[in-house]
C-alpha cells in the first residue's frame, strides 16, 4: 500500500474536526485543521507497527 485516505469532517455541534481512515479503523480528532494533520500522522504511526509497512502518502 502506498497511500491512506482520511475523511475529514467539521464537528458543527462541538467544534473542531474529526478524521477517519477509509478502510481502516483509524480515527482521531482535534480543535484545528493544523492539529488534525499532526494527529492523523501520529494515529497512522501508532496503527502500523513494525510488522506492517505504513503507507508513504497520507491524504486528508
PQR file with spaces between the fields and no chain letter, atoms N, CA, C, O and H, PARSE charges and radii, in Angstrom:
ATOM       1  N    UNK     1       0.846   -1.173    0.000 -0.4000 1.5000
ATOM       2  CA   UNK     1       0.000    0.000    0.000 -0.0000 2.0000
ATOM       3  C    UNK     1       0.893    1.239    0.000  0.5500 1.7000
ATOM       4  O    UNK     1       1.879    1.315    0.734 -0.5500 1.4000
ATOM       5  N    UNK     2       0.535    2.179   -0.818 -0.4000 1.5000
ATOM       6  CA   UNK     2       1.341    3.388   -0.911 -0.0000 2.0000
ATOM       7  C    UNK     2       0.670    4.611   -0.312  0.5500 1.7000
ATOM       8  O    UNK     2       1.339    5.600   -0.015 -0.5500 1.4000
ATOM       9  H    UNK     2      -0.266    2.117   -1.414  0.4000 1.0000
ATOM      10  N    UNK     3      -0.670    4.555   -0.127 -0.4000 1.5000
ATOM      11  CA   UNK     3      -1.339    5.715    0.449 -0.0000 2.0000
ATOM      12  C    UNK     3      -2.526    5.302    1.297  0.5500 1.7000
ATOM      13  O    UNK     3      -3.069    4.207    1.150 -0.5500 1.4000
ATOM      14  H    UNK     3      -1.214    3.751   -0.369  0.4000 1.0000
ATOM      15  N    UNK     4      -2.919    6.207    2.190 -0.4000 1.5000
ATOM      16  CA   UNK     4      -4.098    6.029    3.015 -0.0000 2.0000
ATOM      17  C    UNK     4      -4.879    7.340    2.951  0.5500 1.7000
ATOM      18  O    UNK     4      -4.296    8.424    2.972 -0.5500 1.4000
ATOM      19  H    UNK     4      -2.478    7.097    2.309  0.4000 1.0000
ATOM      20  N    UNK     5      -6.196    7.228    2.872 -0.4000 1.5000
ATOM      21  CA   UNK     5      -7.041    8.417    2.706 -0.0000 2.0000
ATOM      22  C    UNK     5      -7.939    8.564    3.932  0.5500 1.7000
ATOM      23  O    UNK     5      -8.551    7.600    4.391 -0.5500 1.4000
ATOM      24  H    UNK     5      -6.670    6.347    2.854  0.4000 1.0000
ATOM      25  N    UNK     6      -8.003    9.782    4.449 -0.4000 1.5000
ATOM      26  CA   UNK     6      -8.850   10.106    5.592 -0.0000 2.0000
ATOM      27  C    UNK     6      -9.994   11.001    5.157  0.5500 1.7000
ATOM      28  O    UNK     6      -9.810   11.927    4.367 -0.5500 1.4000
ATOM      29  H    UNK     6      -7.505   10.565    4.077  0.4000 1.0000
ATOM      30  N    UNK     7     -11.176   10.716    5.681 -0.4000 1.5000
ATOM      31  CA   UNK     7     -12.321   11.593    5.501 -0.0000 2.0000
ATOM      32  C    UNK     7     -12.327   12.560    6.687  0.5500 1.7000
ATOM      33  O    UNK     7     -12.330   12.134    7.842 -0.5500 1.4000
ATOM      34  H    UNK     7     -11.326    9.964    6.323  0.4000 1.0000
ATOM      35  N    UNK     8     -12.328   13.848    6.398 -0.4000 1.5000
ATOM      36  CA   UNK     8     -12.293   14.877    7.438 -0.0000 2.0000
ATOM      37  C    UNK     8     -13.657   15.550    7.502  0.5500 1.7000
ATOM      38  O    UNK     8     -14.238   15.919    6.482 -0.5500 1.4000
ATOM      39  H    UNK     8     -12.326   14.194    5.459  0.4000 1.0000
ATOM      40  N    UNK     9     -14.153   15.701    8.728 -0.4000 1.5000
ATOM      41  CA   UNK     9     -15.440   16.370    8.942 -0.0000 2.0000
ATOM      42  C    UNK     9     -15.312   17.407   10.039  0.5500 1.7000
ATOM      43  O    UNK     9     -14.583   17.224   11.014 -0.5500 1.4000
ATOM      44  H    UNK     9     -13.681   15.402    9.557  0.4000 1.0000
ATOM      45  N    UNK    10     -16.035   18.497    9.858 -0.4000 1.5000
ATOM      46  CA   UNK    10     -16.101   19.520   10.894 -0.0000 2.0000
ATOM      47  C    UNK    10     -17.218   19.135   11.856  0.5500 1.7000
ATOM      48  O    UNK    10     -18.323   18.801   11.431 -0.5500 1.4000
ATOM      49  H    UNK    10     -16.627   18.645    9.066  0.4000 1.0000
ATOM      50  N    UNK    11     -16.927   19.183   13.146 -0.4000 1.5000
ATOM      51  CA   UNK    11     -17.926   18.875   14.163 -0.0000 2.0000
ATOM      52  C    UNK    11     -18.688   20.151   14.489  0.5500 1.7000
ATOM      53  O    UNK    11     -18.243   20.959   15.305 -0.5500 1.4000
ATOM      54  H    UNK    11     -16.029   19.454   13.492  0.4000 1.0000
ATOM      55  N    UNK    12     -19.830   20.326   13.852 -0.4000 1.5000
ATOM      56  CA   UNK    12     -20.609   21.561   13.971 -0.0000 2.0000
ATOM      57  C    UNK    12     -21.129   21.752   15.400  0.5500 1.7000
ATOM      58  O    UNK    12     -21.144   22.874   15.907 -0.5500 1.4000
ATOM      59  H    UNK    12     -20.191   19.670   13.190  0.4000 1.0000
ATOM      60  N    UNK    13     -21.548   20.682   16.040 -0.4000 1.5000
ATOM      61  CA   UNK    13     -22.143   20.780   17.373 -0.0000 2.0000
ATOM      62  C    UNK    13     -21.121   21.154   18.445  0.5500 1.7000
ATOM      63  O    UNK    13     -21.393   22.015   19.282 -0.5500 1.4000
ATOM      64  H    UNK    13     -21.536   19.771   15.628  0.4000 1.0000
ATOM      65  N    UNK    14     -19.954   20.518   18.429 -0.4000 1.5000
ATOM      66  CA   UNK    14     -18.964   20.713   19.485 -0.0000 2.0000
ATOM      67  C    UNK    14     -17.759   21.535   19.052  0.5500 1.7000
ATOM      68  O    UNK    14     -16.950   21.932   19.891 -0.5500 1.4000
ATOM      69  H    UNK    14     -19.733   19.819   17.749  0.4000 1.0000
ATOM      70  N    UNK    15     -17.628   21.796   17.761 -0.4000 1.5000
ATOM      71  CA   UNK    15     -16.452   22.489   17.246 -0.0000 2.0000
ATOM      72  C    UNK    15     -15.319   21.495   17.007  0.5500 1.7000
ATOM      73  O    UNK    15     -15.376   20.357   17.475 -0.5500 1.4000
ATOM      74  H    UNK    15     -18.286   21.474   17.079  0.4000 1.0000
ATOM      75  N    UNK    16     -14.317   21.916   16.298 -0.4000 1.5000
ATOM      76  CA   UNK    16     -13.192   21.043   15.987 -0.0000 2.0000
ATOM      77  C    UNK    16     -13.448   20.190   14.755  0.5500 1.7000
ATOM      78  O    UNK    16     -14.390   20.424   13.999 -0.5500 1.4000
ATOM      79  H    UNK    16     -14.271   22.840   15.918  0.4000 1.0000
ATOM      80  N    UNK    17     -12.588   19.200   14.573 -0.4000 1.5000
ATOM      81  CA   UNK    17     -12.620   18.355   13.388 -0.0000 2.0000
ATOM      82  C    UNK    17     -12.373   16.906   13.768  0.5500 1.7000
ATOM      83  O    UNK    17     -11.718   16.624   14.772 -0.5500 1.4000
ATOM      84  H    UNK    17     -11.823   19.011   15.188  0.4000 1.0000
ATOM      85  N    UNK    18     -12.902   15.982   12.961 -0.4000 1.5000
ATOM      86  CA   UNK    18     -12.638   14.563   13.119 -0.0000 2.0000
ATOM      87  C    UNK    18     -12.117   14.013   11.800  0.5500 1.7000
ATOM      88  O    UNK    18     -12.424   14.542   10.732 -0.5500 1.4000
ATOM      89  H    UNK    18     -13.434   16.212   12.146  0.4000 1.0000
ATOM      90  N    UNK    19     -11.332   12.953   11.880 -0.4000 1.5000
ATOM      91  CA   UNK    19     -10.794   12.298   10.687 -0.0000 2.0000
ATOM      92  C    UNK    19     -10.908   10.796   10.866  0.5500 1.7000
ATOM      93  O    UNK    19     -10.621   10.266   11.939 -0.5500 1.4000
ATOM      94  H    UNK    19     -11.083   12.523   12.748  0.4000 1.0000
ATOM      95  N    UNK    20     -11.329   10.109    9.810 -0.4000 1.5000
ATOM      96  CA   UNK    20     -11.450    8.657    9.814 -0.0000 2.0000
ATOM      97  C    UNK    20     -10.824    8.105    8.545  0.5500 1.7000
ATOM      98  O    UNK    20     -11.111    8.581    7.447 -0.5500 1.4000
ATOM      99  H    UNK    20     -11.562   10.539    8.937  0.4000 1.0000
ATOM     100  N    UNK    21      -9.970    7.104    8.693 -0.4000 1.5000
ATOM     101  CA   UNK    21      -9.319    6.482    7.546 -0.0000 2.0000
ATOM     102  C    UNK    21     -10.314    5.608    6.807  0.5500 1.7000
ATOM     103  O    UNK    21     -11.064    4.858    7.432 -0.5500 1.4000
ATOM     104  H    UNK    21      -9.736    6.717    9.585  0.4000 1.0000
ATOM     105  N    UNK    22     -10.329    5.693    5.509 -0.4000 1.5000
ATOM     106  CA   UNK    22     -11.207    4.855    4.685 -0.0000 2.0000
ATOM     107  C    UNK    22     -10.608    3.452    4.602  0.5500 1.7000
ATOM     108  O    UNK    22      -9.496    3.275    4.105 -0.5500 1.4000
ATOM     109  H    UNK    22      -9.719    6.303    5.001  0.4000 1.0000
ATOM     110  N    UNK    23     -11.344    2.463    5.086 -0.4000 1.5000
ATOM     111  CA   UNK    23     -10.889    1.082    5.013 -0.0000 2.0000
ATOM     112  C    UNK    23     -10.045    0.626    6.184  0.5500 1.7000
ATOM     113  O    UNK    23      -9.588   -0.517    6.195 -0.5500 1.4000
ATOM     114  H    UNK    23     -12.248    2.607    5.489  0.4000 1.0000
ATOM     115  N    UNK    24      -9.823    1.484    7.175 -0.4000 1.5000
ATOM     116  CA   UNK    24      -9.022    1.149    8.353 -0.0000 2.0000
ATOM     117  C    UNK    24      -9.719    1.674    9.597  0.5500 1.7000
ATOM     118  O    UNK    24     -10.500    2.622    9.517 -0.5500 1.4000
ATOM     119  H    UNK    24     -10.195    2.413    7.166  0.4000 1.0000
ATOM     120  N    UNK    25      -9.450    1.079   10.727 -0.4000 1.5000
ATOM     121  CA   UNK    25     -10.031    1.523   11.987 -0.0000 2.0000
ATOM     122  C    UNK    25      -9.201    2.606   12.646  0.5500 1.7000
ATOM     123  O    UNK    25      -8.844    2.500   13.819 -0.5500 1.4000
ATOM     124  H    UNK    25      -8.815    0.309   10.792  0.4000 1.0000
ATOM     125  N    UNK    26      -8.895    3.647   11.888 -0.4000 1.5000
ATOM     126  CA   UNK    26      -8.088    4.742   12.420 -0.0000 2.0000
ATOM     127  C    UNK    26      -8.973    5.984   12.474  0.5500 1.7000
ATOM     128  O    UNK    26      -9.508    6.425   11.456 -0.5500 1.4000
ATOM     129  H    UNK    26      -9.185    3.732   10.934  0.4000 1.0000
ATOM     130  N    UNK    27      -9.119    6.540   13.677 -0.4000 1.5000
ATOM     131  CA   UNK    27      -9.933    7.735   13.894 -0.0000 2.0000
ATOM     132  C    UNK    27      -9.176    8.679   14.814  0.5500 1.7000
ATOM     133  O    UNK    27      -8.442    8.233   15.695 -0.5500 1.4000
ATOM     134  H    UNK    27      -8.685    6.182   14.504  0.4000 1.0000
ATOM     135  N    UNK    28      -9.350    9.971   14.616 -0.4000 1.5000
ATOM     136  CA   UNK    28      -8.742   10.955   15.505 -0.0000 2.0000
ATOM     137  C    UNK    28      -9.527   12.253   15.426  0.5500 1.7000
ATOM     138  O    UNK    28     -10.385   12.420   14.559 -0.5500 1.4000
ATOM     139  H    UNK    28      -9.947   10.333   13.900  0.4000 1.0000
ATOM     140  N    UNK    29      -9.231   13.168   16.334 -0.4000 1.5000
ATOM     141  CA   UNK    29      -9.922   14.456   16.348 -0.0000 2.0000
ATOM     142  C    UNK    29      -8.995   15.530   16.879  0.5500 1.7000
ATOM     143  O    UNK    29      -8.002   15.236   17.546 -0.5500 1.4000
ATOM     144  H    UNK    29      -8.535   13.033   17.039  0.4000 1.0000
ATOM     145  N    UNK    30      -9.330   16.795   16.574 -0.4000 1.5000
ATOM     146  CA   UNK    30      -8.540   17.934   17.031 -0.0000 2.0000
ATOM     147  C    UNK    30      -9.370   19.202   16.915  0.5500 1.7000
ATOM     148  O    UNK    30     -10.422   19.216   16.276 -0.5500 1.4000
ATOM     149  H    UNK    30     -10.136   17.034   16.032  0.4000 1.0000
ATOM     150  N    UNK    31      -8.885   20.260   17.539 -0.4000 1.5000
ATOM     151  CA   UNK    31      -9.588   21.544   17.525 -0.0000 2.0000
ATOM     152  C    UNK    31      -9.378   22.317   16.218  0.5500 1.7000
ATOM     153  O    UNK    31     -10.294   23.006   15.768 -0.5500 1.4000
ATOM     154  H    UNK    31      -8.031   20.249   18.058  0.4000 1.0000
ATOM     155  N    UNK    32      -8.202   22.219   15.603 -0.4000 1.5000
ATOM     156  CA   UNK    32      -7.906   22.943   14.370 -0.0000 2.0000
ATOM     157  C    UNK    32      -7.451   21.968   13.292  0.5500 1.7000
ATOM     158  O    UNK    32      -7.088   20.828   13.583 -0.5500 1.4000
ATOM     159  H    UNK    32      -7.458   21.659   15.969  0.4000 1.0000
ATOM     160  N    UNK    33      -7.474   22.431   12.039 -0.4000 1.5000
ATOM     161  CA   UNK    33      -7.006   21.568   10.944 -0.0000 2.0000
ATOM     162  C    UNK    33      -5.516   21.285   11.058  0.5500 1.7000
ATOM     163  O    UNK    33      -5.073   20.182   10.739 -0.5500 1.4000
ATOM     164  H    UNK    33      -7.769   23.356   11.803  0.4000 1.0000
ATOM     165  N    UNK    34      -4.746   22.251   11.502 -0.4000 1.5000
ATOM     166  CA   UNK    34      -3.302   22.052   11.676 -0.0000 2.0000
ATOM     167  C    UNK    34      -3.039   20.961   12.720  0.5500 1.7000
ATOM     168  O    UNK    34      -2.209   20.079   12.503 -0.5500 1.4000
ATOM     169  H    UNK    34      -5.106   23.147   11.761  0.4000 1.0000
ATOM     170  N    UNK    35      -3.742   21.025   13.839 -0.4000 1.5000
ATOM     171  CA   UNK    35      -3.604   19.992   14.872 -0.0000 2.0000
ATOM     172  C    UNK    35      -4.079   18.639   14.351  0.5500 1.7000
ATOM     173  O    UNK    35      -3.498   17.603   14.674 -0.5500 1.4000
ATOM     174  H    UNK    35      -4.416   21.742   14.015  0.4000 1.0000
ATOM     175  N    UNK    36      -5.142   18.656   13.541 -0.4000 1.5000
ATOM     176  CA   UNK    36      -5.673   17.408   12.996 -0.0000 2.0000
ATOM     177  C    UNK    36      -4.655   16.718   12.097  0.5500 1.7000
ATOM     178  O    UNK    36      -4.518   15.496   12.146 -0.5500 1.4000
ATOM     179  H    UNK    36      -5.613   19.498   13.278  0.4000 1.0000
ATOM     180  N    UNK    37      -3.951   17.470   11.289 -0.4000 1.5000
ATOM     181  CA   UNK    37      -2.917   16.870   10.423 -0.0000 2.0000
ATOM     182  C    UNK    37      -1.861   16.146   11.257  0.5500 1.7000
ATOM     183  O    UNK    37      -1.444   15.040   10.915 -0.5500 1.4000
ATOM     184  H    UNK    37      -4.062   18.463   11.249  0.4000 1.0000
ATOM     185  N    UNK    38      -1.434   16.771   12.343 -0.4000 1.5000
ATOM     186  CA   UNK    38      -0.439   16.147   13.224 -0.0000 2.0000
ATOM     187  C    UNK    38      -1.013   14.902   13.891  0.5500 1.7000
ATOM     188  O    UNK    38      -0.324   13.890   14.018 -0.5500 1.4000
ATOM     189  H    UNK    38      -1.772   17.670   12.621  0.4000 1.0000
ATOM     190  N    UNK    39      -2.267   14.973   14.314 -0.4000 1.5000
ATOM     191  CA   UNK    39      -2.912   13.836   14.965 -0.0000 2.0000
ATOM     192  C    UNK    39      -3.099   12.671   13.990  0.5500 1.7000
ATOM     193  O    UNK    39      -2.962   11.512   14.381 -0.5500 1.4000
ATOM     194  H    UNK    39      -2.827   15.795   14.210  0.4000 1.0000
ATOM     195  N    UNK    40      -3.411   12.967   12.731 -0.4000 1.5000
ATOM     196  CA   UNK    40      -3.556   11.920   11.715 -0.0000 2.0000
ATOM     197  C    UNK    40      -2.222   11.202   11.527  0.5500 1.7000
ATOM     198  O    UNK    40      -2.185    9.972   11.510 -0.5500 1.4000
ATOM     199  H    UNK    40      -3.523   13.909   12.414  0.4000 1.0000
ATOM     200  N    UNK    41      -1.143   11.940   11.388 -0.4000 1.5000
ATOM     201  CA   UNK    41       0.180   11.315   11.219 -0.0000 2.0000
ATOM     202  C    UNK    41       0.519   10.436   12.414  0.5500 1.7000
ATOM     203  O    UNK    41       1.030    9.329   12.245 -0.5500 1.4000
ATOM     204  H    UNK    41      -1.174   12.940   11.402  0.4000 1.0000
ATOM     205  N    UNK    42       0.241   10.918   13.615 -0.4000 1.5000
ATOM     206  CA   UNK    42       0.518   10.149   14.822 -0.0000 2.0000
ATOM     207  C    UNK    42      -0.342    8.890   14.877  0.5500 1.7000
ATOM     208  O    UNK    42       0.152    7.826   15.250 -0.5500 1.4000
ATOM     209  H    UNK    42      -0.174   11.818   13.753  0.4000 1.0000
ATOM     210  N    UNK    43      -1.613    8.991   14.513 -0.4000 1.5000
ATOM     211  CA   UNK    43      -2.509    7.837   14.520 -0.0000 2.0000
ATOM     212  C    UNK    43      -2.047    6.771   13.525  0.5500 1.7000
ATOM     213  O    UNK    43      -2.122    5.577   13.818 -0.5500 1.4000
ATOM     214  H    UNK    43      -2.014    9.855   14.210  0.4000 1.0000
ATOM     215  N    UNK    44      -1.575    7.188   12.368 -0.4000 1.5000
ATOM     216  CA   UNK    44      -1.062    6.236   11.370 -0.0000 2.0000
ATOM     217  C    UNK    44       0.185    5.548   11.906  0.5500 1.7000
ATOM     218  O    UNK    44       0.335    4.336   11.756 -0.5500 1.4000
ATOM     219  H    UNK    44      -1.514    8.157   12.131  0.4000 1.0000
ATOM     220  N    UNK    45       1.075    6.304   12.526 -0.4000 1.5000
ATOM     221  CA   UNK    45       2.291    5.716   13.119 -0.0000 2.0000
ATOM     222  C    UNK    45       1.938    4.671   14.172  0.5500 1.7000
ATOM     223  O    UNK    45       2.567    3.614   14.237 -0.5500 1.4000
ATOM     224  H    UNK    45       0.953    7.289   12.648  0.4000 1.0000
ATOM     225  N    UNK    46       0.944    4.962   14.987 -0.4000 1.5000
ATOM     226  CA   UNK    46       0.535    4.025   16.041 -0.0000 2.0000
ATOM     227  C    UNK    46      -0.143    2.783   15.474  0.5500 1.7000
ATOM     228  O    UNK    46       0.054    1.686   15.995 -0.5500 1.4000
ATOM     229  H    UNK    46       0.433    5.821   14.934  0.4000 1.0000
ATOM     230  N    UNK    47      -0.928    2.935   14.430 -0.4000 1.5000
ATOM     231  CA   UNK    47      -1.683    1.827   13.848 -0.0000 2.0000
ATOM     232  C    UNK    47      -0.770    0.817   13.157  0.5500 1.7000
ATOM     233  O    UNK    47      -0.930   -0.392   13.325 -0.5500 1.4000
ATOM     234  H    UNK    47      -1.087    3.827   14.007  0.4000 1.0000
ATOM     235  N    UNK    48       0.178    1.315   12.387 -0.4000 1.5000
ATOM     236  CA   UNK    48       1.078    0.439   11.634 -0.0000 2.0000
ATOM     237  C    UNK    48       2.333    0.206   12.459  0.5500 1.7000
ATOM     238  O    UNK    48       3.204    1.073   12.545 -0.5500 1.4000
ATOM     239  H    UNK    48       0.308    2.297   12.251  0.4000 1.0000
ATOM     240  N    UNK    49       2.419   -0.986   13.070 -0.4000 1.5000
ATOM     241  CA   UNK    49       3.589   -1.286   13.890 -0.0000 2.0000
ATOM     242  C    UNK    49       4.740   -1.770   13.011  0.5500 1.7000
ATOM     243  O    UNK    49       4.679   -1.676   11.785 -0.5500 1.4000
ATOM     244  H    UNK    49       1.713   -1.690   13.000  0.4000 1.0000
ATOM     245  N    UNK    50       5.783   -2.287   13.646 -0.4000 1.5000
ATOM     246  CA   UNK    50       6.977   -2.708   12.916 -0.0000 2.0000
ATOM     247  C    UNK    50       6.727   -3.870   11.958  0.5500 1.7000
ATOM     248  O    UNK    50       7.472   -4.039   10.993 -0.5500 1.4000
ATOM     249  H    UNK    50       5.832   -2.363   14.642  0.4000 1.0000
ATOM     250  N    UNK    51       5.693   -4.673   12.205 -0.4000 1.5000
ATOM     251  CA   UNK    51       5.435   -5.815   11.331 -0.0000 2.0000
ATOM     252  C    UNK    51       4.626   -5.434   10.085  0.5500 1.7000
ATOM     253  O    UNK    51       4.502   -6.230    9.154 -0.5500 1.4000
ATOM     254  H    UNK    51       5.087   -4.536   12.988  0.4000 1.0000
ATOM     255  N    UNK    52       4.078   -4.216   10.073 -0.4000 1.5000
ATOM     256  CA   UNK    52       3.272   -3.764    8.939 -0.0000 2.0000
ATOM     257  C    UNK    52       3.901   -2.505    8.346  0.5500 1.7000
ATOM     258  O    UNK    52       4.296   -1.602    9.084 -0.5500 1.4000
ATOM     259  H    UNK    52       4.179   -3.570   10.829  0.4000 1.0000
ATOM     260  N    UNK    53       3.994   -2.443    7.044 -0.4000 1.5000
ATOM     261  CA   UNK    53       4.568   -1.274    6.397 -0.0000 2.0000
ATOM     262  C    UNK    53       3.527   -0.160    6.308  0.5500 1.7000
ATOM     263  O    UNK    53       2.446   -0.351    5.752 -0.5500 1.4000
ATOM     264  H    UNK    53       3.673   -3.176    6.445  0.4000 1.0000
ATOM     265  N    UNK    54       3.863    0.992    6.857 -0.4000 1.5000
ATOM     266  CA   UNK    54       2.965    2.148    6.819 -0.0000 2.0000
ATOM     267  C    UNK    54       2.953    2.754    5.419  0.5500 1.7000
ATOM     268  O    UNK    54       3.957    2.686    4.709 -0.5500 1.4000
ATOM     269  H    UNK    54       4.742    1.147    7.309  0.4000 1.0000
ATOM     270  N    UNK    55       1.838    3.341    5.018 -0.4000 1.5000
ATOM     271  CA   UNK    55       1.762    3.988    3.703 -0.0000 2.0000
ATOM     272  C    UNK    55       2.670    5.203    3.660  0.5500 1.7000
ATOM     273  O    UNK    55       2.883    5.867    4.674 -0.5500 1.4000
ATOM     274  H    UNK    55       1.023    3.397    5.595  0.4000 1.0000
ATOM     275  N    UNK    56       3.197    5.486    2.496 -0.4000 1.5000
ATOM     276  CA   UNK    56       4.092    6.632    2.321 -0.0000 2.0000
ATOM     277  C    UNK    56       3.314    7.938    2.156  0.5500 1.7000
ATOM     278  O    UNK    56       3.841    9.004    2.474 -0.5500 1.4000
ATOM     279  H    UNK    56       3.024    4.947    1.672  0.4000 1.0000
ATOM     280  N    UNK    57       2.077    7.881    1.667 -0.4000 1.5000
ATOM     281  CA   UNK    57       1.272    9.078    1.420 -0.0000 2.0000
ATOM     282  C    UNK    57       0.032    9.034    2.309  0.5500 1.7000
ATOM     283  O    UNK    57      -0.680    8.031    2.355 -0.5500 1.4000
ATOM     284  H    UNK    57       1.649    7.016    1.409  0.4000 1.0000
ATOM     285  N    UNK    58      -0.212   10.133    3.010 -0.4000 1.5000
ATOM     286  CA   UNK    58      -1.400   10.263    3.849 -0.0000 2.0000
ATOM     287  C    UNK    58      -2.202   11.435    3.303  0.5500 1.7000
ATOM     288  O    UNK    58      -1.715   12.565    3.281 -0.5500 1.4000
ATOM     289  H    UNK    58       0.366   10.948    2.973  0.4000 1.0000
ATOM     290  N    UNK    59      -3.425   11.172    2.864 -0.4000 1.5000
ATOM     291  CA   UNK    59      -4.283   12.225    2.313 -0.0000 2.0000
ATOM     292  C    UNK    59      -5.443   12.491    3.274  0.5500 1.7000
ATOM     293  O    UNK    59      -6.106   11.571    3.754 -0.5500 1.4000
ATOM     294  H    UNK    59      -3.820   10.254    2.881  0.4000 1.0000
ATOM     295  N    UNK    60      -5.661   13.774    3.534 -0.4000 1.5000
ATOM     296  CA   UNK    60      -6.791   14.134    4.390 -0.0000 2.0000
ATOM     297  C    UNK    60      -7.432   15.399    3.890  0.5500 1.7000
ATOM     298  O    UNK    60      -8.406   15.872    4.477 -0.5500 1.4000
ATOM     299  H    UNK    60      -5.123   14.521    3.144  0.4000 1.0000
